Amino acid sequence: MNDEDSRYEAVRSRDGRFDGVFFFAVETTGIYCRPSCPAVTPKRHNVRFFATAAAAQGSGFRACRRCRPDAVPGSAEWNVRADVVGRAVRLIADGVVDREGVAGLAARLGYSARQVQRQLTTELGAGPVALARAQRAHTARVLLRTTDLPVTEIAFASGFASVRQFNDTVREVYAATPTEVRATAPRGRTAHRAAPGAGIPLRLAHRGPYQAADVFDQLAREAVPGVEEVTGAPGARTYRRTLRLPYGTGIAAVRERTRSPRTRTGTRPGGWLEARLHLTDPRDLTTAVQRLRRLFDLDADPYAVDERLGADPRLAPLVAARPGLRSPGAVDPLEPAVRALAGRRGAGELVRRYGKPLDAPHGGLTHLFPEPAALAGAAPGGPLGALAAALADGTVGLDPGADRQRAEEALLALPGMDPDTVATLRVRALGDPDVTPPGTGVPDDWRPWRSYAVRHLSVAGEPVR
């Protein structure tokens, strides 16, 4: 939606389908919002539009306290796009700028820092530092409202270089001091703070309908023993897993939610999954959240997917039966490869032999998934060992910013790697929304959502042909 008049109509109708797709700011109040904000609609001549929250913040606007625009799902456009801007946004979301700086981001993308800055600023109205800053501010708000960590620890856990920078950014973005932000936490969320080790409670937002049952069904079928488990009855299940993160380790728990909450108008523009994170180092919060979002495919745009696939006579009844069906990803690119090459039981055996044991088991969770270097010698000469070695030495990159076409070519060059496994990795590890199994004649009309079309057929038990 690029036409500003159309965007204003979305704001006037409080259309939640466009939350995260764009943001609007009101010049008379100095506040920016999501399109579905319930506040009184401002006059058209007072409104400005931005592609990102960072761009609005960079223009001097602060986040609305009613609609919390910084908490909406990211634009699905960045998951679809394979160009440098899309790859950069995915890497920034994963915390690369905080850990490696703009130079590290540029090196991963294969461009100069100046080129990356120019392209992001041209398209998004904000460069990599501003985008990372907006993300740090959001992480800080989550930690302030959901934990009892000292403010100084939150400053560095959020990725800020100094407490002063942290204080200045929070005041600028939220028009409140960190202490005032903490004081706005809902009363219902304060009880857990009295219980040490309770973890960080989160709401992982999504737009539009979400077929949680199908996602949890798939995760339950694929769960690698020791690393993942799904407990509870259908409709009220909890998915738990271990996480290997840049600064430490984590345990994540995500609850199944079968219905999205209704808004005041009675519609359901989106919802969330309840989650809880236990981290050995709070600096890993942003990265852990983004990896869970990729696993559960929470940044997808079900409106665009369903509109395109629902126009096809074969897919129309499947889309009508399961609106908002998602295509799950992965938190670790090696996991779907190991499952594809060794099977679920074989993956569990590799976890027991090569995974790092937790200091103390958490229910059925006992290990971290093995690092690539640890698996490189597990099957020397075979496709699994070759892939693990290539990931360990950087010959193959499957991180969020990887070039999908180059990654596919590098994977196919590995000994014993077959096209079916590569297609699986494009969908699960690289989050490619437009992949079909090799040798199938899938219509071009399903582009760019062929991964979702295949998912619909698979869930319905129909062959892809």
Secondary structure, 3 states (H helix, E strand, C coil): CCCHHHHHHHHHCCCHHHECCEEEEECCCCEEECCCCCCCCCCHHHEEEECCHHHHHHCCCEECCCCCHHHCCCCCHHHHCCCHHHHHHHHHHCCHHHHHHHHHHHHHHCCCHHHHHHHHHHHHCCCHHHHHHHHHHHHHHHHHHHCCCCHHHHHHHCCCCCHHHHHHHHHHHHCCCHHHHHHCCCHHHCHHHHCCCCCEEEEEEEECCCCHHHHHHHHHHHCCCCCEEEECCCCCCEEEEEEECCCCEEEEEEECCCCCCCCCCCCCCEEEEEEEEEECCHHHHHHHHHHHHHHHCCCCCHHHHHHHHCCCCCCHHHHHHCCCCCCCCCCCCHHHHHHHHHHHHHHHHHHHHHCCEEEEEECCEEECCCCHHHHCCCCCCCHHHHHHHHHHHCCCCCCCCCCHHHHHHHHHCCCCCCHHHHHHHHHHCCCCCCCCCCCCCCCHHHCCCHHHHHHHHHHHCCCCC
